[in-house]
Amino acid sequence: MVPTNDSAALGGEEFQPAQIPDKLFFKIGEVSNLVGVEAYVLRYWESEFRGLSPKKSSTGQRMFRRKDVELLLEIKHLLYDRKFTIEGARKSLADKSSKPAVKAAPKKVKQESLFGSDDPIPEIRRQLAEILKLMA
Protein backbone atom coordinates (compact mmCIF):
# COMPACT_ATOMS: atom_id res chain seq x y z
CA MET A 1 0.00 0.00 0.00
CA VAL A 2 1.28 3.47 -0.84
CA PRO A 3 1.68 5.82 2.11
CA THR A 4 -0.26 9.01 1.59
CA ASN A 5 0.61 12.50 2.53
CA ASP A 6 -2.33 13.99 4.48
CA SER A 7 -1.84 17.45 3.01
CA ALA A 8 -1.78 15.89 -0.47
CA ALA A 9 -5.09 14.21 0.26
CA LEU A 10 -6.46 17.65 1.08
CA GLY A 11 -5.24 19.02 -2.23
CA GLY A 12 -2.04 20.59 -0.89
CA GLU A 13 1.33 19.15 -1.73
CA GLU A 14 2.23 16.99 -4.68
CA PHE A 15 2.02 13.22 -4.29
CA GLN A 16 5.28 11.47 -3.35
CA PRO A 17 5.47 7.85 -4.59
CA ALA A 18 6.64 4.98 -2.43
CA GLN A 19 9.96 3.21 -2.92
CA ILE A 20 10.14 1.49 -6.29
CA PRO A 21 12.83 -1.17 -6.79
CA ASP A 22 15.69 -0.17 -9.07
CA LYS A 23 14.83 -2.27 -12.14
CA LEU A 24 14.40 -1.49 -15.82
CA PHE A 25 11.14 -3.38 -16.30
CA PHE A 26 8.37 -4.77 -14.13
CA LYS A 27 5.82 -7.47 -14.99
CA ILE A 28 2.16 -6.78 -14.37
CA GLY A 29 2.10 -8.95 -11.22
CA GLU A 30 4.99 -7.00 -9.71
CA VAL A 31 3.32 -3.71 -10.58
CA SER A 32 0.05 -4.95 -9.13
CA ASN A 33 1.82 -5.63 -5.81
CA LEU A 34 3.70 -2.31 -5.85
CA VAL A 35 0.63 -0.22 -6.64
CA GLY A 36 -1.77 -2.25 -4.52
CA VAL A 37 -4.46 -2.91 -7.13
CA GLU A 38 -5.42 -5.98 -9.13
CA ALA A 39 -3.94 -6.61 -12.59
CA TYR A 40 -7.32 -6.11 -14.29
CA VAL A 41 -7.46 -2.59 -12.80
CA LEU A 42 -4.04 -1.83 -14.29
CA ARG A 43 -5.22 -3.07 -17.69
CA TYR A 44 -8.33 -0.86 -17.41
CA TRP A 45 -6.26 2.19 -16.46
CA GLU A 46 -4.03 1.46 -19.44
CA SER A 47 -7.08 1.90 -21.68
CA GLU A 48 -8.16 5.11 -19.90
CA PHE A 49 -4.90 7.03 -19.52
CA ARG A 50 -2.96 7.85 -22.69
CA GLY A 51 0.36 8.39 -20.93
CA LEU A 52 0.34 4.82 -19.71
CA SER A 53 1.66 2.50 -22.39
CA PRO A 54 3.70 -0.47 -21.19
CA LYS A 55 5.75 -2.31 -23.79
CA LYS A 56 4.87 -5.91 -24.56
CA SER A 57 7.44 -8.69 -24.68
CA SER A 58 7.63 -11.21 -27.50
CA THR A 59 5.29 -13.42 -25.44
CA GLY A 60 2.76 -10.61 -24.98
CA GLN A 61 3.65 -9.95 -21.33
CA ARG A 62 3.25 -6.30 -20.32
CA MET A 63 6.57 -4.78 -19.30
CA PHE A 64 6.17 -1.60 -17.26
CA ARG A 65 8.98 0.93 -16.95
CA ARG A 66 9.70 2.88 -13.80
CA LYS A 67 7.90 5.95 -15.16
CA ASP A 68 4.82 3.77 -15.81
CA VAL A 69 4.86 2.57 -12.19
CA GLU A 70 5.23 6.15 -10.94
CA LEU A 71 2.30 7.21 -13.12
CA LEU A 72 0.19 4.31 -11.84
CA LEU A 73 0.95 5.27 -8.25
CA GLU A 74 -0.12 8.83 -9.00
CA ILE A 75 -3.30 7.64 -10.74
CA LYS A 76 -4.12 5.48 -7.73
CA HIS A 77 -3.51 8.44 -5.42
CA LEU A 78 -5.83 10.66 -7.47
CA LEU A 79 -8.59 8.06 -7.75
CA TYR A 80 -8.47 6.41 -4.33
CA ASP A 81 -7.06 9.03 -1.96
CA ARG A 82 -8.22 12.30 -3.54
CA LYS A 83 -11.47 10.70 -4.82
CA PHE A 84 -11.13 12.02 -8.39
CA THR A 85 -13.20 10.55 -11.19
CA ILE A 86 -11.34 9.00 -14.14
CA GLU A 87 -12.00 12.19 -16.12
CA GLY A 88 -10.83 14.37 -13.22
CA ALA A 89 -7.64 12.34 -12.85
CA ARG A 90 -7.04 12.63 -16.61
CA LYS A 91 -7.42 16.43 -16.41
CA SER A 92 -5.19 16.67 -13.35
CA LEU A 93 -2.45 14.67 -15.07
CA ALA A 94 -2.83 16.73 -18.26
CA ASP A 95 -2.58 19.98 -16.28
CA LYS A 96 0.51 18.72 -14.51
CA SER A 97 2.20 17.68 -17.76
CA SER A 98 1.32 20.96 -19.51
CA LYS A 99 3.04 23.03 -16.83
CA PRO A 100 6.70 23.54 -17.69
CA ALA A 101 9.03 22.01 -15.17
CA VAL A 102 10.96 24.65 -13.29
CA LYS A 103 14.61 23.79 -13.24
CA ALA A 104 17.28 25.55 -11.28
CA ALA A 105 19.66 27.52 -13.43
CA PRO A 106 22.99 25.75 -13.73
CA LYS A 107 25.66 27.25 -11.54
CA LYS A 108 28.67 28.65 -13.31
CA VAL A 109 31.70 26.74 -12.20
CA LYS A 110 35.14 28.18 -12.66
CA GLN A 111 37.06 25.89 -14.94
CA GLU A 112 40.14 24.57 -13.27
CA SER A 113 42.71 22.83 -15.34
CA LEU A 114 45.07 20.06 -14.45
CA PHE A 115 47.84 22.61 -14.70
CA GLY A 116 46.53 25.00 -12.05
CA SER A 117 45.74 27.97 -14.29
CA ASP A 118 42.60 29.14 -16.03
CA ASP A 119 44.22 28.93 -19.46
CA PRO A 120 45.98 25.57 -19.91
CA ILE A 121 47.12 26.19 -23.50
CA PRO A 122 50.49 27.85 -22.73
CA GLU A 123 51.36 25.05 -20.31
CA ILE A 124 50.35 22.40 -22.86
CA ARG A 125 52.47 24.09 -25.52
CA ARG A 126 55.45 24.17 -23.15
CA GLN A 127 55.06 20.46 -22.34
CA LEU A 128 54.70 19.55 -26.02
CA ALA A 129 57.87 21.50 -26.82
CA GLU A 130 59.72 19.55 -24.11
CA ILE A 131 58.43 16.27 -25.56
CA LEU A 132 59.58 17.28 -29.05
CA LYS A 133 63.06 18.09 -27.69
CA LEU A 134 63.23 14.68 -26.02
CA MET A 135 62.17 12.92 -29.23
CA ALA A 136 64.69 14.78 -31.41
Secondary structure, 3 states (H helix, E strand, C coil): CCCCCHHHHCCCCCCCCCCCCCCCCEEHHHHHHHHCCCHHHHHHHHHHCCCCCCEECCCCCEEECHHHHHHHHHHHHHHHHCCCCHHHHHHHHHHHHHCCCCCCCCCCCCCCCCCCCCCCHHHHHHHHHHHHHHHC
